[in-house]
Amino acid sequence: MRAPEEADKADSVNEAGMGDDAIMQGNARDSGTVRSKLILMAVSTTFVALLAAALAMLVVDLRAFQCYWTDDLVTQADIMARVTAPALAFNDSDTARQNLAVLKVRPQILAAAIYNNAGGRFASYEAVPGQHFPARAENAGYRIEGGEVVVFRNIIENGELLGSVYVRSRYGLVERLLSYGAILGAVMLGALVIAGLVASRLQAAITRPLEAVTNVARQVMQRRDFTLRVPGNERGEIGVLVEAFNDMLAEIGRRSHALQESNVTLEHEMQVRQRAEGALLVADRRKDEFLATLAHELRNPLAPIRTGLDILRLRSGDAQATQRATDIMERQLRQMVRLVDDLLDVSRINTGKFTIKTGRVELKAVVNDALEVVRPYIELHGHELVIDLPDRPVFLHGDATRLAQILSNLLNNAAKYTNRGGRVSLKATVEERTLVLVVADTGIGIAPDMLNSVFDMFVQVDSTLERSNAGLGVGLSLARKLVELHGGAIEAHSAGLGHGSQFVVRLPIVVDPELPAKPTPAAFISAETYRILLADDNVDFVNSIGALLTAMGHSVVITHNGPDALAAAKRFCPDYAFLDIGLPKMSGYDLARAIRALPTGAMTVMIAVTGWGQEKDRQLAFEAGFDHHMVKPVRFEQIEEILGNRSIIKKLRT
């Protein structure tokens, strides 16, 4: 009974052994085939690479050798030209021969000669007697004749051609080629031998992975365990199973890569969305700031215009007062027109509807037009104005009005951000075919982080309440756009806050300036009925209000900045104080708190008179101690109403 079972087991063992033997034989055949292919591939690849590298190196070396040889010979000829120039100039052939004799230290040089300016040979040198010399000098240059290099170089002294230098040298190109080829051949032969040895030594390292691939494939087929992995990405002899595994791994890799790319794309989209949201928030904030500033800037001129109308109504028979009121209204109307024109110009430029009328323009005419606009504003602030223009006329091809607008904008900006009594300068120079205009000031300067954004729309360097001139933040942006329309460029420079600033305009023999602005001064004191303190940096407005109050018999003190107003309050002890919020050097809020802190401050009725009219502005005014908040333009009847309700305000305060 046991014999047949043992026979069956033996048969099965034999079959298994035969199967293993077949597999091993197949592996051996595969290994032998792959082994021969790998050795052949390694040796042939090495041979091709070495051959290509050898040819490339040979070509590069020969070219470098030729360049080096000719450059060296040309340099030697130039040296000979310099040292023999005096001998040739003084017709000293002995000295020239002695100079040429130095060439004996260069055994490659076969012959050399000096030729005079007539082309005749003046002196010569030959390493071996019997050398051939050209009958006459040839043009400067070099040529290769067989195995020799011939060089001719001119001898020039003080710009005068004295003669030529002739040098002839050996050119060992063939020797170089043979020696270099022999070296490359030896290197290639050694590299091929080494490649063959390395390839034969690496056979085991390559065949062992093939056996591992076969084992893994058999295990996968038997166990259906797809977690196993076969290293490498072989094809052909490795078999279909290896390709299947590689395809599977490749598919998994593709899906993983696609998932990673999807994550990266989502992250990028999130970053773009966040940046867009940030840009929208900034744009929205600037829009709100611009609208509030625009309302403030438009209300400021409206206030003196309203006051002027009150003067015309109450003092129509007073010719002097009527004229003064008319002048005030005209100036403020021009200020409003300038603001609106700036906005319209920027809008036209952004929509592509803005055009300039070009023509031949003289620089001084442009500067005069700009100064006519901006000089009153500079003088009002007590600035020193320095103009430095080229002596000769400079003509530009551009729009004279827009060029003057650029320059007046820059000068106006410099005066606006410079404290009273500062220095504003305009300097023009010509560099080649470019006009360079530099508008500099000794003002508040520009922070380093603002230099790149100072030309953006609605951006203002000084956004504090203490600034004396707010503006719309479009002047510099408009100036840059006008400069670019004239084919120029503008840039801002500053050493930092408190160190002034410079605006440099460059135009292609065409100039570039910037925009205007307009204020006026005044101040006086009277005494009657109520003591009234007026503090506002809008000179026309406070002067006109002060004139009306003085005419009504009140004692009026007018100031234009916070510290002066506080000093006047200490000295004057006013019953009423009409204070602007955006005062220079000290905001109206701080001024109100300081007046309240005075011994007599509790008795003063304080009214905020400002262009800032939002609800938060009213709340800030009341928190600072103001009794009333008035939004410009202010009618004189409103002031009369407040003066008539002094007792009511006192009761409300207590």
Secondary structure as GFF3:
##gff-version 3
##sequence-region A 1 654
A	DSSP	alpha_helix	2	89	.	.	.	ID=ss1
A	DSSP	alpha_helix	93	101	.	.	.	ID=ss2
A	DSSP	three_ten_helix	102	105	.	.	.	ID=ss3
A	DSSP	beta_strand	109	116	.	.	.	ID=ss4
A	DSSP	beta_strand	121	126	.	.	.	ID=ss5
A	DSSP	beta_strand	141	145	.	.	.	ID=ss6
A	DSSP	beta_strand	148	157	.	.	.	ID=ss7
A	DSSP	beta_strand	160	170	.	.	.	ID=ss8
A	DSSP	alpha_helix	173	201	.	.	.	ID=ss9
A	DSSP	alpha_helix	203	223	.	.	.	ID=ss10
A	DSSP	three_ten_helix	236	238	.	.	.	ID=ss11
A	DSSP	alpha_helix	240	314	.	.	.	ID=ss12
A	DSSP	alpha_helix	319	350	.	.	.	ID=ss13
A	DSSP	beta_strand	359	362	.	.	.	ID=ss14
A	DSSP	alpha_helix	363	380	.	.	.	ID=ss15
A	DSSP	beta_strand	384	388	.	.	.	ID=ss16
A	DSSP	beta_strand	395	398	.	.	.	ID=ss17
A	DSSP	alpha_helix	400	416	.	.	.	ID=ss18
A	DSSP	beta_strand	423	431	.	.	.	ID=ss19
A	DSSP	beta_strand	434	441	.	.	.	ID=ss20
A	DSSP	three_ten_helix	448	450	.	.	.	ID=ss21
A	DSSP	alpha_helix	475	485	.	.	.	ID=ss22
A	DSSP	beta_strand	489	493	.	.	.	ID=ss23
A	DSSP	beta_strand	501	507	.	.	.	ID=ss24
A	DSSP	beta_strand	531	535	.	.	.	ID=ss25
A	DSSP	alpha_helix	539	551	.	.	.	ID=ss26
A	DSSP	beta_strand	555	559	.	.	.	ID=ss27
A	DSSP	alpha_helix	562	572	.	.	.	ID=ss28
A	DSSP	beta_strand	576	579	.	.	.	ID=ss29
A	DSSP	alpha_helix	588	596	.	.	.	ID=ss30
A	DSSP	three_ten_helix	601	603	.	.	.	ID=ss31
A	DSSP	beta_strand	605	610	.	.	.	ID=ss32
A	DSSP	alpha_helix	615	624	.	.	.	ID=ss33
A	DSSP	beta_strand	628	631	.	.	.	ID=ss34
A	DSSP	alpha_helix	636	644	.	.	.	ID=ss35
A	DSSP	alpha_helix	646	653	.	.	.	ID=ss36
###
